[in-house]
Amino acid sequence: MSFVTLETMATMTGRSIAEERFRAQLAIAFGATAVLLSAIGLYGLVARSVSDRRREIGVRLTLGADPGQVRGLVLRQALGLAGLGVVIGVPTALLAARGLATFLYGVTPASPLALAIAVATIASASALAALGPALRAARINPIEALRNS
């Protein structure tokens, strides 16, 4: 005795790609976690750098540096670190992409668009992570910084 089940085409299609959808969602979750962790790490690194350079920043502000220049200095430092990460990460990703080619659909492992999106994501996450310490550095009171050193 056989039973016939009626399903919509959308249900059948959804069931047939459920495993691929799960893999994609898992990859997105891991990628988002990696970006978040790298942004937290960069924030901590830049915040510590600003804290260690408090006296230097105070001297710069005392000698007439504009708070915008101090912000720019801190942001350049953070984006330089992010740039170094991109310079190391993109070739490494291209080498690792060969092993991931079987998981990709509709995109090549060395897709320029995917790499550009990854670089833009890292750059924007780095800029956001460094913004807090940069704003704090620009608000340093030069007299307090020199007195407490």
C-alpha positions in Angstrom: 0.0 0.0 0.0 1.5 3.3 -1.0 0.5 6.8 0.1 0.7 9.8 -2.1 1.7 13.0 -0.4 1.0 16.3 -2.0 3.4 19.2 -1.5 4.0 22.5 -3.1 7.0 23.0 -5.3 8.3 25.5 -2.8 8.3 22.9 0.0 10.0 20.4 -2.1 12.7 22.9 -3.2 13.2 24.1 0.3 13.7 20.5 1.6 16.1 19.7 -1.2 18.4 22.6 -0.4 18.1 22.6 3.4 21.6 21.2 3.9 23.2 23.8 1.7 21.2 26.5 3.4 22.3 25.3 6.8 26.0 25.3 5.6 25.6 28.8 4.3 24.0 30.1 7.5 26.7 28.4 9.5 29.4 30.0 7.4 27.7 33.4 7.8 27.6 33.0 11.6 31.3 32.0 11.8 32.2 34.9 9.5 30.2 37.4 11.6 31.8 36.1 14.8 35.3 36.4 13.2 34.6 40.0 12.2 33.2 40.8 15.7 36.2 39.2 17.4 38.7 41.0 15.2 36.9 44.4 15.8 37.0 43.7 19.6 40.7 42.9 19.4 41.5 45.9 17.4 39.5 48.1 19.7 41.4 46.8 22.7 44.8 47.2 20.9 44.0 50.8 19.9 42.6 51.7 23.3 45.7 50.4 25.0 47.9 52.3 22.5 46.0 55.5 23.2 46.4 54.9 27.0 50.1 54.3 26.6 50.6 57.3 24.4 48.5 59.7 26.6 51.5 61.8 27.5 52.6 62.1 23.8 49.1 63.0 22.8 49.0 65.6 25.6 52.2 67.1 24.3 50.9 67.2 20.8 47.7 69.0 21.9 49.8 71.4 24.1 52.0 72.3 21.1 48.9 73.2 19.0 47.7 70.0 17.4 44.1 70.0 16.4 41.9 67.3 18.0 41.0 66.3 14.5 44.7 65.6 13.8 44.9 63.4 16.9 41.7 61.5 15.8 43.3 61.1 12.4 46.5 59.8 13.9 44.7 57.1 15.9 42.5 56.1 13.0 45.5 55.9 10.6 47.2 53.6 13.1 44.2 51.3 13.3 43.5 51.3 9.6 47.2 50.6 9.0 46.9 47.5 11.2 43.8 46.5 9.3 45.6 47.0 6.0 48.4 44.8 7.2 45.8 42.1 8.0 44.3 42.5 4.5 47.7 42.2 2.9 48.3 39.0 4.7 44.8 37.7 4.7 43.8 38.0 1.0 46.7 35.8 -0.4 46.1 33.3 2.4 42.4 33.2 1.6 43.2 32.7 -2.1 45.4 29.7 -1.2 42.7 28.3 1.2 39.9 28.8 -1.3 41.0 25.8 -3.4 39.8 23.5 -0.6 36.5 25.4 -0.3 35.6 25.3 -4.0 33.2 22.3 -3.5 31.1 24.3 -1.0 30.6 27.3 -3.3 27.7 27.7 -5.7 27.6 30.5 -8.3 30.8 32.1 -7.3 34.4 31.2 -7.9 36.9 30.8 -5.0 38.8 33.8 -6.1 35.8 36.0 -6.9 36.9 39.7 -7.0 33.5 40.8 -5.8 33.6 38.5 -2.8 37.2 39.6 -1.9 36.2 43.3 -2.3 33.2 42.8 0.0 35.5 41.1 2.6 38.0 43.9 2.4 35.3 46.5 2.7 33.8 44.7 5.7 37.1 44.5 7.5 37.9 48.1 6.7 34.5 49.4 8.0 34.6 47.1 11.1 38.2 48.4 11.8 37.1 52.0 11.4 34.2 51.5 13.8 36.4 49.7 16.3 39.0 52.5 16.3 36.4 55.4 16.4 35.9 55.2 20.2 39.6 55.3 21.2 40.2 58.0 18.5 37.4 60.2 20.0 38.7 59.6 23.5 42.3 60.5 22.4 41.0 63.8 20.9 39.3 64.7 24.2 42.4 64.2 26.3 43.1 67.2 28.6 46.7 68.1 27.8 47.3 69.5 31.3 46.0 66.4 33.0 48.0 64.2 30.7 51.2 66.0 31.4 50.6 66.2 35.1 49.7 62.6 35.6 52.6 61.2 33.6 
